[in-house]
Amino acid sequence: MKDIATRFKENPLLSPADLEPSTPGLEITCLLNPGVFTFEDKTWLIVRVAERPAQKKNLLSFPILTETGSIQIIEIPKNDPELKATDARVINYKGVDYLTTLSHLRLLCSDDGINFHEPEGYQSLVGQGMLQTFGIEDCRVTFIRNKYYLTFTAVSGNGVGVGLRTTRDWKSFQSYGMILPPHNKDCAIFEEKINGTFYALHRPSSVDIGGNYIWLAESPDSIHWGNHKCIIKTRENSWDSARVGAGASPIRTSKGWLEIYHAANQQHQYCLGAFLMDINDPSIVIARTEAPIMVPTADYEVSGFFGNVVFTNGHIVHPDGDTITIYYGASDEFVCGAKFSIQEICSLLKYDHA
Ligand code: MAN
């Protein structure tokens, strides 16, 4: 299927072998889903680094964090009848779910938006406490008034929720624990307050009635969220039939807030689409793309740790006001870049399909 993304010819920009593992005995299995921001005139990625030990033939092994922050390795014989391992990303053992890798977040920067390196003097962000023992993932970065707000997925045996940390200098961080409890992820705070109120998109999941839909919430302080509204649902028999989730913060355009979102179908293929919200009241969805704007087609998107995935949670809007570079995770293993035109995305919005 054709899409409207102009992929960087340098893709993949980053592969697991490009960085050093955090800890002796672990390997980087996946580099994926970077949050994106500008700081000191450079483009920065806060990339998800997913690690595990080198896998032995008959053993499945993965790290988890203890509540005090040390790493513990769990090893399970592959032929154990109590092991259910059908998804590369998550397993169930003796009735308990685990992730097959442990993720932390690492800072990279670049002068040209293509070649990234790890600058000296900046530390990784790692899981802290009992709600992040399976790691932290997929960070969105929102910049409001000299402060960066980091919303990320916090995973533990207690469930998957949204954590918040803030920083001004990327060296010291303030942690606010879990701001949206399980099951919730894909949280992106708007880069402007509307009438003095913070807004965020997020993705609670309902196991029985309901589904995996995008919701909007309001907050007086970015920590306490309320007035939740469900604004974007999955569509039957479509590329976005199983799960939908927000990408990065919405982009202000003359037509409204433009959000690029990801969605999976029943076969776990992840594509990108877009929708438009009213500029003064983002709970009003004005329009939505019918077809995806990006579909996994390149080799590095089709095959990898978890193939057929393009997933974005970070972008840069260029000074021309029309070009955006999205950075994205390809097949849950590589970090890639692609350019879009905001006008072209807007031309594909269907005003009667919201
Ligand atoms: C899903 C996938 C994984 C992720 C977990 C926890 O299984 O998105 O990549 O690690 O959720 O967030």
Boltz pocket constraint, residues with backbone or C-beta under 6 A from the ligand:
constraints:
  - pocket:
      binder: B
      contacts: [[A, 89], [A, 90], [A, 99], [A, 137], [A, 153], [A, 155], [A, 160], [A, 185]]
      max_distance: 6.0
